[in-house]
Amino acid sequence: MSFFDTHLLNLVVYLPLLFAALVWMLPGAERGQIRTITFIGMMVDAVFGVWAYLRFDPSGAEFQLEYRTRWLEQLGVSYHIGADGLAISLLLLTVFLGPLVVMASQTYITERVKEFHLALLVLQTVMLGALVSLDVLLFYIFWEAMLIPMYLLVGVWGAEDRQMAAVKFFLYTLAGSLLMLVAIVAIYFISSTPGNRSFDYATIFNNLSTAHSQIAACTGTGGDCSTLPGMAGILYRWGPWLFAAFAIAFAIKVPMWPVHTWLPDAHVQAPVAGSMILAGVMLKMGTFGFWRFAIPFFPSAAHQARPLLATLAVIGIVYGALMCLAQRDIKKLIAYSSVSHLGYCMLGILALTAEGATGSAYQMLNHGVSTGALFLLFGFLYERRHTRLMSDYGGIAKVVPVYTASFLIITFSSVAVPGTNGFVGEFLVLLGTFKSSLGLGFGAFATLGVILGAAYMLWMVQKVFFGPLTHRENQGLTDLNLREFATVAPFLVLVLVMGLMPQPFLDRINPSTERFLQRAELGIPGSQVRPSDVQISVMGLPPAGLAAAPNAPTPGPLADRR
Amino acid sequence: MDLKQFLLQLRLDPSALWLIIALPLLGAFLCGVFGRMLGRANVYLVACAAVAGSFLLSLSAFLSVSPLEAAQAVTMENAFSSGTIRYAFGYDFGTWFSAGTFRVNFGLMVDHLSGTLLLVITGVGFLIHLYSTSYMSHDDGYWRYFAYLNLFVAAMLTLVLADNLVLLFVGWEGVGMASYLLIGFWYSDTAKAWAGRKAFVTNRIGDFAFLIATFLIVLLVSAFNTQATAANFSMVGGNPEAAQVRYREGLQMKGPVAFQGLETMANALHVTPEKAQGGVNLQTPISEGPLEGRTFGGVLTVALLLFLLGAAGKSAQFPLYVWLPDAMAGPTPVSALIHAATMVTAGVYLFSRMSYLLVLSPTAMVTVAIIGTITSLLAALIAFAQDDIKKVLAYSTVSQLGIMFMGVGMGIFWAAVLHLVTHAFFKACLFLGAGSVMHGNADETDIKKLGGVRHEMKQTWFTFLVATLAITGIVPLSGFFSKDAIYHGIHHNHLHGYEWASSVIYYMGLLIAASTAFYMSRVYLLTFEGKRSPEAKIPHAHESDWRMTTPLWVLAILSVVALFQALPLMPGRGGVMQPVMENFLGPVFSSAERIAARGGEVKLDHSVPSIIDYLKAWLVALAGGAAAGFMYLKFFPSRAGQPAPAFARSVRRFTQNKFYVDEAYEFLVIRPVKNVSAILYKLVDTLLIDTVAVRGTAWVTARLGSALRYVQTGDAQAYAAVMALALLGGAVYALILVMK
């Protein structure tokens, strides 16, 4: 039992913070050193993150690399972290983007360099923290903390209209989060009796699951369920409201239609690093929240809301794609394409089929890679020309061939050409939707995104790169330099690797998918799932006064069967 | 060791099949990344060597599945039934991706169908690479060109080698991507770059249908797996229970989209309830899942119709053919390889590959045939009035593909494949010939401004003439036999419920044949015969060098000798002699034959055309050619200088503008989508959500705040007044209550 067994995740989460302390001690004029230290910090973090990813055993317990210790005991809070298949995959994505974001900003950011890198490092820590928290209050703290550095990234280092965009982003997200806070507190009181109350994810879920199976049994028979005794009755009445509170918070983050309008503004104004992190990681916090909290906590309410949410997701796919066709601004186009792609992620989750949910999780990774890369590449162009309008470019392929080739490869990944990563995710999501009980219409409409995706991406490529060179200023554009190419190359490699060898990634997601599905099934009226089948087993609190020690992960009923 | 011994020993190990794809892929990588460093000659060498190597491997794979001695026939284990697949071999390279019950493997397979296409793709592909080394010798983007071309070959090989639908789709979209890159090769010309995008997006419409069809097939397979009984598997062979177990194992091992599994399912599906003995038949409703209540046959038909839309995108059939004529913006060798010989035939390949599913649905078959007929006739008519030599050939390709679809739709699969092969030869020859003419005439493509080229470009002239005769269907060239085999099959095969189709489509076919002869003769006469046009760009054409003429000769010879495949030389069933190609492709289409014979939904005929049939077809072709000869050698030259009548001019304008189909699409589809997105953006996104809802909330909050500001003035007197008033009010209220 080495140090790394217990502290690997802690290390991954807090290393950026440690390096932030280092950077903080440097004088602000030492830009080169600040950049180097930040980059090294992110690289080291990436190494540990990959190590954690490799140590994650797909056939093992649900939550692995756990760590738990006493913290704010009076409130029923504990410091509890751990990762399941989805969290560890998103963690990998986050640590992968970290160093690349620093490299991408090397010449882009010239003002307040120290503060910028501090913000990046802190943001990295809180994002990773939100992914691995197994205590709901801890999750909420990280979730809210994400807003601050992101707000600064947009508001301080953004483009001309940055204040407006930053405030919009902040208020939009905060409005949702506060609703979620209310719901978290409510669930804390509902899920247990005085004296036993806890914010621990597993405890809350396990307590609720019995009540949910009672509700499912009751709704299955068609009786009057408002008279159910105890927790089940309360949940039956208030569950939909609480679910709505969670769902709104996460839907804003995703963002789902019609609460998406903060995204184009934030993306357009954000610096390249902000856009990359926003698209790459932060949007997935919304889908992750649905997967981890909203649906498992309130399966029956989720089941009722499923047709509505799935409709919104499909609208998001088609509407986002149509919006792209109406844009003149390249960054806005990419932002709206995110709305479309995240629609696939939501649809996959809501399909409640193994193919759909796995595809959705994979699509989250894909979107992080391909859209992250699109923002990165456009950032290089913006640095050179300082305009985002398509009409200011045109025919630049001859001037910047390497850049064009990279952009084309990422474009093909974004429109999900088979052989690139995008295809596997999109195919699985659509297949899952067709297989689901939602009805064929959802799948058919969602598949329209395949056509529209090609239409708008190639339209943009056409306008920017092809045709005769229309602006004299573009004659002198320089192609990617070595640093820039080194930043893009990992994305290009990953596009192909994830497209041709997706199975290692999917293997880690699949067990999480099955657990998620079973928990969601608990909400179907007349569901046969027993609460004991879906129990989450996590490590207990260490005895008071002792340091936290990981017990061997207790195999739960789910783990027994595989 | 004599040649026969040597050929017998040439056998590719199945596990090396991936090399066939990997070689051109490597070539693409080398040319694309290091092309400029390598220099022109090395790029030529790498690109040609990659395809040549692939050709040799393909040849060896082909010889492995079609050995010269029957005793050496390879067999392949069938993952879905206890039987073996004869004359085929394959290798499974493991999982690509799997989730839930779905799985796709990297499985490659060669049988007589894919073996034939392998040879066409790599063989014609190599010739066109060779041709390109001369054609592109003045272009700076040579390395890009060869990288794309190699990429295309790799994708096309993936398409034909795939042993499941999803891997096939990789090739399917891969060729689309390569085609996009090559059509827009000269991207600094806006029109050419747009043509590339048009091709890709139109193909995507087809791919949309293809994807949905694949999903329906997955659902169908899973429904079949749950509902099928042992009675179904009695037809697969062996012990029914064991066969069912084996089928389930196969599903687990190779997933629901593997062709072997689909074939087993097609074999096990009963056509009518009478013979089903409780097993699943086409009229059985699906019992659970999203397709609940719909019948197996119905879902299958819908899936096949969606595949038809997919194939219409790739193979340029009505209503998605519009991208192909524009695709002529690419370099001419690209048109020859991609838009004539290989990629556009993918739809024919797809339906031939899934012939066993197709014969279960006469409705789908007749739709395929009708779409083929409409496309073929429409394209032939448009070709009458085109003046661009490449455009004529493009429409002629669309038309010929229509003929192949007619054949596939009417169930004469082997002839459709044969026509695919012969068409690859003569159409590639025509395109390369056109390229040679352009090369020798300063890139002039207008046939009105050429003329008399035969004297200056003798080799090009002769090979073009041979290919023209082949496509018009003049004895004894291959085009005549392959086209006539299709027409004969159409006439004699019958689809249950659509008996009228056989003769209607046959006579339409004759009309198409006459039209083909007319417009091809027109192109030939205007380009090569007569006097050189005074509008020509340069006074004298020059013949191209050997790298361009060699492929022409090879292809011209191939378009003659390929005829032997249509000759009835092989012993068939019941002692009747069978055409070579029918015999050769027999194993591939055996399931389709069996299902057709069993169910009675489709009646497949095996007779050989008689001399009378040949004579009829020959006369039709001759009539078309003669009409063109009369018009362009006698009629028009004699009327030179006189104005054409008004109706003739308007008909010509209408035809020249391609019946305004593009304009109709622009008006009906493209503009509405654009306008709807602009309106949605302005109205819903900007106004309704962002301004009214989001900023509205902020505005209301701000107004509310400033209104309430007046409540908190800090003025003690005002506070006291309010308190006093409230107190007074309370007192009055209390008083009223008491008084009551």
Interface residues (C-beta under 8 A of the other chain):
Chain A: K168 L171 Y172 P258 T261 W262 Y319 L322 M323 C324 L325 A326 Q327 T353 A354 E355 T358 G359 G395 A397 K398 A405 F412 V417 P418 G419 F423 V424 F427 L428 L430 L431 G432 F434 K435 S436 S437 L438 G439 L440 G443 A444 T447 L448 V450 I451 A454 A455 L458 W459 Q462 F465 F466 G467 P468 L469 L500 P502 Q503 L506 I509 N510 T513
Chain B: G32 T95 W96 F97 S98 A99 G100 T101 F102 V166 F169 V170 W172 E173 G174 M177 Y180 G184 Y187 S188 D189 T190 A193 W194 R197 F200 V201 R204 I205 D207 F208 L211 I212 F215 L216 V218 L219 S222 G289 P290 L291 V673 K674 V676 S677 A678 L680 Y681 K682 V684 D685 I689 D690 A693 V694 A698
